[in-house]
Amino acid sequence: MAGCNLFGGSDAAGKSGEAQAPVPLGVYSSLPLLWGESDDIRGFLSSDKDQGWAHAFVQARAGLVPLDHLADASGALPLAKDHVLLLAQPRPLTPQENVALDDWVNAGGRVLLFADPMLTAHSIFALGDARRPQDIAMLSPILGRWGLELEFDESQQPGERLVELEAGAVPVNLPGRFRLRQEDGYCTLEAAGFLADCRVGKGRVVALADAALFEDSRDLRDAESRGKLLDALLTRVSVGIGRE
């Protein structure tokens, strides 16, 4: 993807007339964003294999903190609050992780969450294989804590389409939608519930009910467009970091 400007500040960040450096990123995901998919250790560690635009985007991010859990021995989320936490189709959280995540956000943390109720991304691993990405988002406890419920319309037809957001047109495939559990809660909804924007304590959560954005594209322009969309969403959730 040489020449593809996926990794700089977004156009949204530059609306004030000054380019803003991307905020550092913590990543917790079942998707192959940190490590590519391979059924042998040689392929897993290979730097020659094209792992796709999303893997390249994450790896190029300054201050990247890969996370394999959301609660350390003390019960705290091991990420500084000047980072944005990218939660992309994570595996089900433990009770300790739910508490740690909620505490971290309430104290000023920022989260960009992708919760897909019916993941359509291809995987080389079969259903039931622990290495396979999480097929169905199972995040009801933390979503409920933030006043949200994730719903899925089983009657919809598969196939990629676009959902218009302020950040741009986001590709989706069998997306879900969020419902507010109480009208006076933390969150507001956009795009018929596809996106939820939540103010939780001193922090913020922007949640999208699909993860098709991360699917690979062999079209360089499409890959660049997806990278810019992700960067714009990260910029949206990071506004105000360091100024509270």
N, C-alpha and C positions, 0 to 999 in steps of 0.2 A: 504494500500500500504506500509505496514511496510517493511523496508529493501530496499526500492526503492530509489536509489540515484538520485533524481530529482532536488535537490535544491542547490547543490554545484556549484563551478566554472566549466566551461565547459573544455573539452579537448583543444579546441581552445585557451582558455585563458592561458593554461599551456605550450604553445609551446615555450615560452621564458625560460622555466625551473623553473619559479616561479608561484605558484598558485596566482590568483588574486581574491580578494573578489568581489562578484557580486555587481554591481552598484545598488543604490536604484532605486525603480521603482514607477512610477505613472501609473495608469490604468484608461482608459476611454473606455468603451465597452458596447455593447448591449448584449453580450454573458454572460452566468451565471458564470463569473470568480470571481466576488466579492461576489455575493449572488447566492445561488442555486435556481433552479426553484421549485416553490410550489404554489398550488392554495389556501393555507390557511396560516395564520400567524404562526401557530405552526410548520408546516413543513419548512417554510421560515427561522425560527430562530433556528431550530434544529441543534445541533452539532453532532448528532448520524448518520444522513443521509450521505451516501457516495455521495459526490458532484462531484467526478471525479478527474482525475489527474491534469487538468489545474487549477481547483479551489484550490487544495492543493498546487500546485506550486506557485501560486500568493500569497496565504495567508502566505506561509513560507518565502517570500522574505523580507529581512531586509529593513527597511525604506520605506515600502509600503505606498503610498499615493493614496487612492481611490478618484476619481474625478467624480462629477456629472454634471460638466459644464467645459468649457474650457475658459471662460472669467468671471472674477470677476467684482465687482462693478466699479472698476477703468478701466476695459477693458483689463486687463492683464491676461495671463494664470497663474493660481495659483500653479506653480510647480517650484522648484529650478532647475537651469540648470545643477546641478551635478546629476540629476536623468535622467533616460531614460523614455520617455513616450511611453507606450504600447497602441496603438490605434487598438483595435481588433473589426472589424466590428461595428464601431460607428454609431449612428443614424445621420441623416443629421445635419450638423453644421449650426448654425445661422451665419449671416454676421459678428457679433461681434466675434464669436468663430473663424471663418476663419481668421480674422485679427489678433486676439490674438495668434493663433497657428503659423501663418506665422512670426509674430514678434518674438515669442519665439525661433523658429528655427533659424531665421536669426541672433539672438543674441548669438547663441551657443548651443541651445537645440538639443537633439537627439530624433528621433522618430522611433519606429518599428511599421509599419502600416500593417494591414491585411485588404484588401478591397476585399470582395467576391461578384462578380456580380450575383451569384446564390447559396445562402447558402443552404447546404444540411443537416446541423445538425438537429437532432430531437428536437422538442419542445413540451411540454405538452399543450401549448397555441395555439389556433386556429388562422388562418390568420385573420388579422385585430385587434387582441388583442394587446393592447399597451405594454403588458408584454412580448410579443414574441420578440426574437432577430430580428434584422434588416435583412430581407430576401434578399434585393438587396442593395448593397453599392451605396450610393448617395453622392458622394464626388467630383463631377466635379469641383466646384469652387476652392478648395484648390489644387487638382491635376493639374488643368490647371495653377494655379499660379506657380507650381513647374515644369511646362513644360511636364506634362503627360496627357494621356487620357486612360481610362480603357475601354477595348473592351471585347466582349464575343462572342464566336463562338456557335451559337444556334444549329449547326449540330452535335456537339460532343455528344457522348454517355455517360450516367451516369455510375458511378462506380469509386471506389477508384483506383488510380494509383500513381506512385512515380515520382517526378521530382528531378533530381540530381542537388544539389547546393554544393558549397564549404563546407557548414555546414553539409551536409549529404543529404540523400534521404528524401524529404518532401512529405508526403501523401497529395494528392489533389483529389477533386471530382467536376467536372464541373468548372474548374478554368477559370479565365479570363486571359488577357494579357495586358501589358502596351504598349502604343505607344508613341514615342517622338513627341511632338508637334513642336519642332525645334531641328535641329541637333546640334546646338552649345549651347544647354541649360544646365541645371544643372545636368542632369541625364545620367547614362549609364544603359543598359539593359543586363540581363543575362537569360539563359535558355529560349530562344525564347520569351522574354518579360514577363516571369512569375515574375521576380524580377527586381525592379528598385532601383538603388543606387544613391542617389542625394546629392550633396553638395549645400546647400542653405545658402548663407552668411557664417557665422561662424559655422553653424550647419550641421546636416546630417539627411537624411531620408532614411531608407531602407524599401521598400514597396513590399509586396507579394500579388498577385492577387487571393487569395483563403484563406479560414479560416478553411479548414477541419483538419488542424493540431490539433485544439482545441477539436475535437470530442473525446468522451470518448472511452476507450478501456478496455475491461475486461481482456485482456492479459497483465500481469504485465510487461513482457519484452517490449511489444509494448508501453505501457504507459511510461516506463523508457526511451525508445528511443525518444519518442515525447518530453519529458521533456528536454533531452539533446539537441535536435534540437532547441527548443525554447531558451535554455540558450546560445547556440552557436550563434544564431541570435542576441540576446541581447548583447552578447560580441562584435560581429562585429560592431554594430551601436555605441557602447559605446567607442570604441578605441579612445584615445586622450582626453577624459573628464578629466579636471583638469590639462592638460598640454598645454593649448593654451595661 
